[in-house]
Amino acid sequence: MAEKLRLLLFNLATDTEDSLLGFTTQWINALAPHCEYIDVITTQAGKLELADNVRVYSTGREHGYSRARRVFIFYGLLARLLMTRRYDACFAHMNQIFALLAAPLLTLRGIRQTLWYTHRSTGRGLRWALRFSYRAVTAVESSFPIPSPKVRVLGHGVDTKYFNLPMQRPALEKPMIVHVARIMPIKHQETLIRALPGLEADAIFVGGVPDGHSTAYRDELIALADKLGVAENVHFVGDQNRASVRAYYQGTTVAVNLSPVGLFDKAPLEAMACGIPTIVTNPAFEPVLGEYKALLTIPSTDAHEALHERLKTLLALSPEERENIGWNLRKGVLQYHSLHQLARRLVHVLKTGELP
């Protein structure tokens, strides 16, 4: 195999302004120096800020094309690229459908496919995509839901140059607690609201209701805040772009993530990279938390009393003490989950099938 990869990449959304998947632009750019070229087939495209050796081809979801039409476009793009370009490997990022659709043609060409997947949900599509993939890669062992000898753990790929320590944190009238996630029951925002009474702090919920989902859970959260007498302290700011999310991280006092085991979210790692003490429920974060494990974890996603006590303790610390905790958390992110480390590990897996 050539020193630099010729890479085919499947992506869900290639758009630096996408509130959920904008980070994939940074992933692609981190892979670009290791590649002669990268050709991206994406479900939808938006604003592109990519390296010169990257080309993007969209199946047209941004134009409202039907699923059947997008499949037809996908096969047309794939066939044309396979006839005109040479590839050493294929990397499918959270796109088991493209991975499965492409498997027969890639197999005929002898192109090994590696699938990235981090979620606890399984399905027939994922199982078949895994069957036809040479390797599967994920953030931590618990973030890939199907036991398989094909799985390699890479870390989560946080852009620690972007999510970094601010020159100066803004002065706040009262402490701020930030929770970054889509508004969904599985994210357990209600636990943070239940933890608020008795705390002189504002809770900022960054993230909106996903497209096609009911607003019922958001309405329940608003009603709960009103019932508990903390409505004035609860703020829903909706989906935010990457720069705004970073500003919330850098300007907050504490961050909270209440996703269960199997959902190893990137958001708390981004908060930690910004030097913010971050409370979590998923034990997969423990290597990053280090000596602060007891202070920064709660036993379950509904443990609002434990969350209240952790928040109370953190808010009582001096700014300097919280900064020290945040600095140590950032070091953990750099060690286990930086984008630089992920790109290096992923390229090695794409070339050899094994971790460096």
Sine and cosine of phi, psi and omega as CSV:
sin_phi,cos_phi,sin_psi,cos_psi,sin_omega,cos_omega
0.00,0.00,0.62,-0.78,0.00,-1.00
-0.87,0.50,0.42,-0.91,0.00,-1.00
-0.85,0.52,-0.66,0.75,0.06,-1.00
-0.97,-0.23,0.66,-0.75,-0.07,-1.00
-0.97,0.26,0.56,-0.83,0.27,-0.96
-0.96,-0.27,0.96,-0.30,-0.28,-0.96
-0.91,-0.42,0.74,-0.67,0.20,-0.98
-0.98,-0.19,0.75,-0.66,-0.11,-0.99
-0.76,-0.65,0.75,-0.66,0.07,-1.00
-0.97,-0.25,0.74,-0.67,-0.09,-1.00
-0.68,-0.73,0.45,-0.90,0.06,-1.00
-0.98,0.18,-0.74,0.68,0.01,-1.00
-0.59,-0.81,0.78,-0.62,0.05,-1.00
-0.90,-0.44,1.00,-0.07,-0.14,-0.99
-0.31,-0.95,0.92,-0.39,-0.07,-1.00
-0.90,0.44,-0.30,0.95,-0.02,-1.00
-0.99,-0.14,0.03,1.00,0.02,-1.00
-0.93,0.37,0.81,-0.59,-0.11,-0.99
-0.92,0.38,-0.40,0.92,-0.03,-1.00
-0.98,-0.22,-0.65,0.76,-0.13,-0.99
-0.89,-0.45,0.22,0.97,0.02,-1.00
-0.86,0.51,-0.46,0.89,-0.03,-1.00
-0.89,0.45,-0.38,0.92,-0.03,-1.00
-0.90,0.44,-0.40,0.92,0.11,-0.99
-0.87,0.49,-0.69,0.73,0.02,-1.00
-0.92,0.38,-0.59,0.81,0.05,-1.00
-0.89,0.46,-0.73,0.68,-0.01,-1.00
-0.88,0.48,-0.69,0.72,0.01,-1.00
-0.91,0.41,-0.51,0.86,0.05,-1.00
-0.95,0.31,-0.51,0.86,0.05,-1.00
-0.98,0.20,-0.45,0.89,-0.14,-0.99
-0.82,0.57,-0.68,0.73,0.00,-1.00
-0.89,0.46,-0.36,0.93,0.00,-1.00
-1.00,0.01,-0.02,1.00,-0.15,-0.99
-0.83,-0.55,0.58,-0.82,0.17,-0.98
-0.92,0.39,-0.69,0.72,0.13,-0.99
-0.36,-0.93,0.38,-0.93,0.08,-1.00
-0.79,-0.62,0.82,-0.58,0.12,-0.99
-0.95,-0.32,0.85,-0.53,-0.07,-1.00
-0.96,-0.29,0.83,-0.56,0.23,-0.97
-0.97,-0.25,0.87,-0.49,-0.13,-0.99
-0.83,-0.56,0.53,-0.85,0.04,-1.00
-0.89,0.45,-0.64,0.77,0.06,-1.00
-0.54,-0.84,0.48,-0.88,0.00,-1.00
-0.81,-0.58,0.46,-0.89,0.05,-1.00
-0.62,-0.78,-0.78,-0.62,0.02,-1.00
-0.95,0.30,0.82,-0.57,-0.06,-1.00
-0.95,-0.32,0.78,-0.62,0.09,-1.00
-0.72,-0.70,0.97,0.25,-0.19,-0.98
-0.85,-0.53,0.34,-0.94,0.02,-1.00
-0.88,0.48,0.35,-0.94,-0.09,-1.00
-0.90,0.43,-0.40,0.92,-0.04,-1.00
-1.00,-0.08,0.34,0.94,0.01,-1.00
-0.90,-0.43,0.75,-0.66,0.10,-1.00
-0.84,-0.54,0.62,-0.79,-0.09,-1.00
-0.86,-0.51,0.72,-0.70,0.04,-1.00
-0.79,-0.61,0.84,-0.55,-0.07,-1.00
-0.97,-0.24,0.58,-0.81,0.11,-0.99
-1.00,0.08,-0.05,1.00,0.25,-0.97
0.99,-0.12,0.34,0.94,0.05,-1.00
-0.88,0.48,-0.53,0.85,0.01,-1.00
-0.90,0.44,-0.30,0.95,0.04,-1.00
-0.99,-0.12,0.04,1.00,0.00,-1.00
0.99,0.17,0.33,0.95,-0.01,-1.00
-0.90,0.43,0.54,-0.84,0.04,-1.00
-0.93,0.36,0.28,-0.96,0.02,-1.00
-0.88,0.47,-0.67,0.75,0.00,-1.00
-0.89,0.46,-0.66,0.75,0.01,-1.00
-0.92,0.40,-0.61,0.79,0.00,-1.00
-0.92,0.40,-0.61,0.80,0.06,-1.00
-0.89,0.45,-0.68,0.73,0.03,-1.00
-0.88,0.48,-0.71,0.71,0.02,-1.00
-0.90,0.45,-0.66,0.75,0.00,-1.00
-0.84,0.55,-0.76,0.65,-0.02,-1.00
-0.91,0.42,-0.57,0.82,0.06,-1.00
-0.91,0.42,-0.71,0.71,0.03,-1.00
-0.89,0.45,-0.74,0.68,-0.05,-1.00
-0.88,0.47,-0.71,0.70,-0.02,-1.00
-0.89,0.46,-0.68,0.74,-0.01,-1.00
-0.91,0.42,-0.68,0.73,-0.01,-1.00
-0.92,0.40,-0.64,0.77,0.00,-1.00
-0.93,0.38,-0.44,0.90,0.04,-1.00
-0.99,0.16,-0.46,0.89,-0.13,-0.99
-0.93,-0.35,-0.23,0.97,-0.06,-1.00
-0.79,-0.62,0.37,-0.93,0.08,-1.00
-0.93,-0.36,0.66,-0.75,-0.02,-1.00
-0.78,-0.63,0.65,-0.76,0.09,-1.00
-1.00,0.00,-0.44,0.90,-0.07,-1.00
-0.33,-0.95,0.31,-0.95,0.11,-0.99
-0.80,-0.60,0.69,-0.73,0.01,-1.00
-0.83,-0.55,0.87,-0.50,0.01,-1.00
-0.96,-0.28,0.90,-0.44,-0.04,-1.00
-0.99,-0.13,0.95,-0.32,0.04,-1.00
0.78,0.62,0.52,0.85,-0.07,-1.00
-0.73,-0.68,0.93,0.36,-0.04,-1.00
-0.92,0.39,-0.39,0.92,0.03,-1.00
-0.92,0.39,-0.77,0.64,0.06,-1.00
-0.87,0.49,-0.65,0.76,0.00,-1.00
-0.86,0.50,-0.67,0.74,-0.01,-1.00
-0.95,0.32,-0.69,0.73,0.01,-1.00
-0.88,0.47,-0.60,0.80,-0.08,-1.00
-0.99,0.13,-0.29,0.96,-0.17,-0.99
-0.79,0.61,-0.73,0.68,-0.04,-1.00
-0.88,0.48,-0.70,0.71,-0.02,-1.00
-0.93,0.36,-0.64,0.77,0.01,-1.00
-0.92,0.40,-0.63,0.78,0.02,-1.00
-0.89,0.46,-0.68,0.74,0.03,-1.00
-0.87,0.49,-0.55,0.83,-0.01,-1.00
-1.00,0.03,-0.06,1.00,-0.01,-1.00
0.95,0.32,0.48,0.88,-0.02,-1.00
-0.99,-0.14,0.88,-0.47,0.00,-1.00
-0.97,0.23,0.65,-0.76,-0.04,-1.00
-0.92,-0.39,0.70,-0.72,0.06,-1.00
-0.88,-0.48,0.77,-0.64,-0.07,-1.00
-0.95,-0.30,0.81,-0.59,0.15,-0.99
-1.00,-0.08,0.76,-0.65,0.04,-1.00
-0.49,-0.87,0.77,-0.64,0.07,-1.00
-0.67,-0.74,1.00,-0.07,0.06,-1.00
-0.18,-0.98,0.37,-0.93,-0.01,-1.00
-1.00,0.00,-0.22,0.98,-0.04,-1.00
-0.98,0.18,0.59,-0.80,0.05,-1.00
-0.87,-0.50,0.15,-0.99,0.03,-1.00
-0.07,-1.00,0.16,-0.99,-0.03,-1.00
-0.87,0.49,-0.63,0.78,-0.01,-1.00
-0.88,0.48,-0.69,0.72,0.01,-1.00
-0.90,0.43,-0.69,0.73,-0.03,-1.00
-0.89,0.46,-0.66,0.75,0.02,-1.00
-0.95,0.32,-0.62,0.78,0.04,-1.00
-0.89,0.46,-0.65,0.76,0.06,-1.00
-0.89,0.46,-0.65,0.76,-0.01,-1.00
-0.86,0.52,-0.61,0.79,-0.06,-1.00
-1.00,-0.09,0.03,1.00,0.03,-1.00
-1.00,-0.09,0.56,-0.83,0.06,-1.00
-0.96,0.29,-0.67,0.74,0.04,-1.00
-0.66,-0.75,0.43,-0.90,0.21,-0.98
-0.85,-0.52,0.68,-0.74,0.00,-1.00
-0.82,-0.57,0.48,-0.88,-0.08,-1.00
-0.43,-0.90,0.09,-1.00,-0.11,-0.99
-0.98,0.21,-0.77,0.64,0.05,-1.00
-0.67,-0.74,0.22,-0.97,-0.10,-1.00
-0.85,0.53,-0.63,0.78,-0.08,-1.00
-0.98,0.19,-0.10,0.99,-0.05,-1.00
-1.00,-0.01,-0.03,1.00,0.15,-0.99
-0.93,-0.36,0.86,-0.50,-0.25,-0.97
-0.99,0.13,-0.10,1.00,-0.06,-1.00
-0.88,-0.47,0.89,-0.45,0.06,-1.00
-0.87,0.50,0.76,-0.65,-0.02,-1.00
-0.33,-0.94,0.64,-0.77,0.09,-1.00
-0.94,0.35,-0.15,0.99,0.02,-1.00
-0.98,0.20,-0.27,0.96,-0.16,-0.99
-0.98,0.20,0.70,-0.72,0.12,-0.99
-0.79,-0.61,0.68,-0.73,-0.06,-1.00
-0.99,-0.12,0.81,-0.59,-0.11,-0.99
-0.91,-0.41,-0.26,0.97,-0.23,-0.97
1.00,-0.03,0.05,-1.00,-0.21,-0.98
-0.98,-0.21,-0.18,0.98,0.13,-0.99
0.96,0.28,0.78,0.62,0.04,-1.00
-0.99,0.12,0.73,-0.68,0.04,-1.00
-0.97,0.23,1.00,0.02,-0.11,-0.99
-0.97,0.25,-0.20,0.98,0.14,-0.99
-0.97,0.24,-0.54,0.84,0.01,-1.00
-1.00,0.08,-0.77,0.64,0.06,-1.00
-1.00,0.05,1.00,-0.06,-0.15,-0.99
-0.70,-0.71,-0.04,-1.00,0.02,-1.00
-0.97,0.23,0.75,-0.67,0.03,-1.00
-0.96,0.29,0.38,-0.93,0.08,-1.00
-0.88,0.48,-0.62,0.79,0.02,-1.00
-0.44,-0.90,0.71,-0.70,0.03,-1.00
-0.99,0.14,0.62,-0.79,-0.03,-1.00
-0.93,0.37,0.50,-0.87,0.09,-1.00
-0.97,0.25,0.73,-0.68,-0.04,-1.00
-0.92,-0.39,0.62,-0.79,0.07,-1.00
-0.93,0.38,-0.58,0.82,0.09,-1.00
-0.57,-0.82,0.37,-0.93,0.00,-1.00
-0.84,0.54,0.48,-0.88,-0.03,-1.00
-0.84,-0.55,0.69,-0.72,0.07,-1.00
-0.89,-0.46,0.84,-0.55,-0.06,-1.00
-0.94,-0.34,0.70,-0.71,0.10,-1.00
-0.81,-0.58,0.88,-0.47,-0.04,-1.00
-0.93,-0.37,0.93,-0.38,0.03,-1.00
-0.05,-1.00,0.35,-0.94,0.14,-0.99
-0.90,0.44,0.51,-0.86,-0.02,-1.00
-0.99,0.17,0.99,-0.14,-0.04,-1.00
-0.53,-0.85,0.52,-0.85,0.01,-1.00
-0.82,0.57,-0.56,0.83,-0.04,-1.00
-0.92,0.38,-0.28,0.96,0.02,-1.00
-1.00,-0.01,-0.19,0.98,0.19,-0.98
0.85,0.52,0.67,0.74,0.06,-1.00
-0.87,0.49,-0.45,0.89,-0.04,-1.00
-0.89,0.46,-0.47,0.88,0.00,-1.00
-0.91,0.42,-0.64,0.77,0.05,-1.00
-0.92,0.40,-0.66,0.75,0.02,-1.00
-0.89,0.46,-0.65,0.76,0.02,-1.00
-0.92,0.39,-0.40,0.92,0.00,-1.00
-0.99,0.12,-0.19,0.98,-0.15,-0.99
-0.96,0.26,-0.60,0.80,-0.05,-1.00
-0.81,0.59,0.76,-0.65,-0.04,-1.00
1.00,-0.04,-0.12,0.99,0.06,-1.00
-0.97,-0.26,0.76,-0.65,0.07,-1.00
-1.00,0.06,0.97,0.24,-0.07,-1.00
-0.45,-0.89,0.44,-0.90,0.11,-0.99
-0.99,-0.13,0.61,-0.79,0.10,-1.00
-0.94,-0.33,0.84,-0.55,-0.01,-1.00
-0.95,-0.33,0.87,-0.49,0.03,-1.00
-0.98,-0.20,0.95,-0.32,0.00,-1.00
-0.99,-0.12,0.87,-0.50,-0.03,-1.00
0.71,-0.70,0.53,-0.85,-0.03,-1.00
-0.93,-0.38,0.02,-1.00,0.11,-0.99
-0.97,0.25,0.78,-0.62,-0.02,-1.00
-0.86,0.51,0.51,-0.86,0.05,-1.00
-0.82,0.57,0.70,-0.71,0.04,-1.00
1.00,0.08,-0.05,1.00,0.01,-1.00
-0.98,-0.20,0.45,-0.89,0.04,-1.00
-0.94,0.33,0.48,-0.87,0.08,-1.00
-1.00,0.04,0.16,0.99,-0.09,-1.00
-0.85,0.52,-0.67,0.74,-0.03,-1.00
-0.91,0.41,-0.66,0.75,0.05,-1.00
-0.87,0.49,-0.67,0.74,0.03,-1.00
-0.89,0.46,-0.62,0.78,0.04,-1.00
-0.90,0.43,-0.62,0.78,0.02,-1.00
-0.91,0.42,-0.67,0.74,0.02,-1.00
-0.89,0.46,-0.69,0.73,0.02,-1.00
-0.90,0.43,-0.63,0.78,0.02,-1.00
-0.90,0.43,-0.69,0.72,0.03,-1.00
-0.87,0.49,-0.65,0.76,0.03,-1.00
-0.91,0.40,-0.68,0.73,-0.01,-1.00
-0.89,0.46,-0.61,0.79,-0.04,-1.00
-1.00,0.07,-0.04,1.00,0.03,-1.00
0.97,0.23,0.41,0.91,-0.01,-1.00
-0.87,-0.50,0.31,0.95,-0.06,-1.00
-0.84,0.54,-0.59,0.81,-0.01,-1.00
-0.94,0.34,-0.26,0.96,-0.02,-1.00
-0.98,-0.19,-0.04,1.00,-0.06,-1.00
-0.94,-0.35,0.80,-0.60,-0.08,-1.00
-0.74,-0.67,0.83,-0.56,0.09,-1.00
-0.98,-0.22,0.90,-0.43,-0.09,-1.00
-0.96,-0.28,0.00,1.00,0.09,-1.00
0.96,0.27,-0.16,-0.99,0.04,-1.00
-0.91,0.42,0.63,-0.78,-0.01,-1.00
-0.75,-0.66,0.48,-0.87,0.07,-1.00
-0.96,0.27,0.10,-0.99,-0.13,-0.99
-0.87,0.50,-0.67,0.74,-0.02,-1.00
-0.91,0.42,-0.64,0.77,0.00,-1.00
-0.94,0.35,-0.61,0.79,0.05,-1.00
-0.88,0.47,-0.70,0.72,0.04,-1.00
-0.87,0.49,-0.65,0.76,0.01,-1.00
-0.89,0.46,-0.62,0.78,0.06,-1.00
-0.91,0.42,-0.70,0.72,0.04,-1.00
-0.85,0.53,-0.78,0.62,-0.12,-0.99
-0.93,0.37,-0.38,0.92,-0.05,-1.00
-0.99,-0.17,-0.01,1.00,-0.09,-1.00
-1.00,-0.04,0.17,-0.99,0.05,-1.00
-1.00,-0.07,-0.70,0.71,-0.03,-1.00
-0.60,-0.80,0.51,-0.86,0.13,-0.99
-0.89,-0.46,0.43,-0.90,-0.02,-1.00
-0.70,-0.71,0.66,-0.75,0.14,-0.99
-0.70,-0.72,0.80,-0.60,-0.12,-0.99
-0.88,-0.48,0.39,0.92,0.02,-1.00
-0.94,0.33,0.59,-0.81,-0.07,-1.00
-0.98,0.18,0.07,-1.00,0.09,-1.00
-0.83,0.56,0.69,-0.72,-0.05,-1.00
0.98,-0.18,-0.35,0.94,0.10,-1.00
-0.93,-0.36,1.00,0.03,-0.02,-1.00
-1.00,-0.04,1.00,0.08,-0.13,-0.99
-0.94,0.34,0.52,-0.86,0.09,-1.00
-0.98,0.22,-0.47,0.88,-0.12,-0.99
-0.81,0.58,-0.75,0.66,0.00,-1.00
-0.90,0.44,-0.52,0.85,0.05,-1.00
-0.93,0.37,-0.60,0.80,0.07,-1.00
-0.90,0.43,-0.66,0.76,0.05,-1.00
-0.89,0.46,-0.70,0.72,0.03,-1.00
-0.89,0.45,-0.62,0.79,0.03,-1.00
-0.89,0.46,-0.45,0.89,0.07,-1.00
-1.00,0.07,0.12,0.99,0.08,-1.00
0.98,0.19,0.51,0.86,-0.06,-1.00
-0.95,-0.30,0.80,-0.61,0.14,-0.99
-0.84,0.55,0.78,-0.63,-0.16,-0.99
-0.75,-0.66,0.83,-0.55,0.00,-1.00
-1.00,-0.06,0.72,-0.69,-0.05,-1.00
-0.71,-0.70,0.21,-0.98,0.10,-1.00
-0.92,-0.39,-0.43,0.90,-0.10,-1.00
-0.98,0.21,0.87,-0.50,-0.02,-1.00
-0.90,0.43,-0.21,0.98,0.03,-1.00
-0.90,0.44,-0.30,0.95,0.02,-1.00
-0.99,0.14,-0.14,0.99,-0.15,-0.99
-0.84,0.55,-0.64,0.77,0.04,-1.00
-0.85,0.52,-0.54,0.84,0.02,-1.00
-0.97,0.24,-0.58,0.81,-0.06,-1.00
-0.94,0.34,-0.51,0.86,0.04,-1.00
0.84,0.55,-0.79,-0.61,-0.08,-1.00
-0.94,0.35,-0.19,0.98,-0.04,-1.00
-0.99,-0.14,0.26,0.97,-0.03,-1.00
-0.81,0.58,-0.75,0.66,-0.06,-1.00
-0.90,0.43,-0.61,0.79,-0.03,-1.00
-0.96,0.29,-0.51,0.86,-0.20,-0.98
-0.92,-0.38,0.26,0.97,0.10,-1.00
-0.79,-0.61,0.49,-0.87,0.16,-0.99
-0.85,-0.53,0.41,-0.91,-0.21,-0.98
-0.96,0.28,-0.36,0.93,-0.02,-1.00
-0.39,-0.92,0.23,-0.97,-0.07,-1.00
-0.94,0.34,-0.29,0.96,0.00,-1.00
-0.95,-0.32,0.23,0.97,-0.07,-1.00
-0.99,0.14,0.94,0.33,-0.10,-1.00
-0.94,0.34,-0.49,0.87,0.04,-1.00
-0.92,0.38,-0.69,0.73,0.06,-1.00
-0.89,0.45,-0.65,0.76,0.04,-1.00
-0.89,0.46,-0.67,0.75,0.05,-1.00
-0.84,0.54,-0.71,0.70,-0.03,-1.00
-0.92,0.40,-0.66,0.75,0.03,-1.00
-0.89,0.45,-0.70,0.71,0.01,-1.00
-0.90,0.44,-0.68,0.73,0.01,-1.00
-0.86,0.52,-0.68,0.73,0.02,-1.00
-0.90,0.43,-0.72,0.69,-0.03,-1.00
-0.91,0.41,-0.65,0.76,-0.02,-1.00
-0.94,0.35,-0.38,0.92,0.03,-1.00
-0.99,0.16,-0.24,0.97,0.02,-1.00
-0.95,0.30,0.36,-0.93,0.10,-1.00
-0.96,0.27,0.39,-0.92,0.07,-1.00
-0.81,0.58,-0.59,0.81,-0.01,-1.00
-0.92,0.40,-0.63,0.78,0.02,-1.00
-0.92,0.39,-0.65,0.76,0.05,-1.00
-0.92,0.39,-0.61,0.79,0.04,-1.00
-0.89,0.46,-0.62,0.79,0.01,-1.00
-0.91,0.42,-0.67,0.74,0.07,-1.00
-0.87,0.49,-0.74,0.68,-0.02,-1.00
-0.88,0.48,-0.63,0.78,0.01,-1.00
-0.89,0.45,-0.66,0.75,0.02,-1.00
-0.93,0.37,-0.57,0.82,0.08,-1.00
-0.91,0.42,-0.65,0.76,0.03,-1.00
-0.87,0.50,-0.65,0.76,0.03,-1.00
-0.87,0.49,-0.61,0.79,0.05,-1.00
-0.91,0.42,-0.64,0.77,0.05,-1.00
-0.90,0.43,-0.68,0.73,0.02,-1.00
-0.87,0.50,-0.61,0.79,-0.05,-1.00
-0.96,0.29,-0.66,0.75,-0.17,-0.99
-0.95,-0.30,-0.44,0.90,-0.24,-0.97
-0.67,-0.74,0.41,0.91,0.01,-1.00
-0.98,0.20,0.45,-0.89,0.03,-1.00
-0.88,0.47,-0.62,0.78,0.02,-1.00
-0.86,0.52,-0.72,0.70,0.00,-1.00
-0.91,0.40,-0.65,0.76,-0.01,-1.00
-0.89,0.46,-0.71,0.70,-0.02,-1.00
-0.87,0.50,-0.68,0.73,0.00,-1.00
-0.89,0.46,-0.71,0.70,-0.02,-1.00
-0.93,0.38,-0.67,0.74,-0.04,-1.00
-0.90,0.43,-0.69,0.72,0.01,-1.00
-0.87,0.50,-0.65,0.76,0.01,-1.00
-0.90,0.43,-0.65,0.76,0.05,-1.00
-0.91,0.42,-0.67,0.74,0.01,-1.00
-0.88,0.47,-0.57,0.83,-0.02,-1.00
-0.99,0.15,-0.65,0.76,-0.18,-0.98
-0.88,-0.48,-0.30,0.95,-0.10,-1.00
1.00,0.05,-0.08,1.00,-0.06,-1.00
-0.79,-0.62,0.32,-0.95,0.06,-1.00
-0.96,0.29,0.45,-0.89,0.04,-1.00
-0.93,0.36,0.00,0.00,0.00,0.00
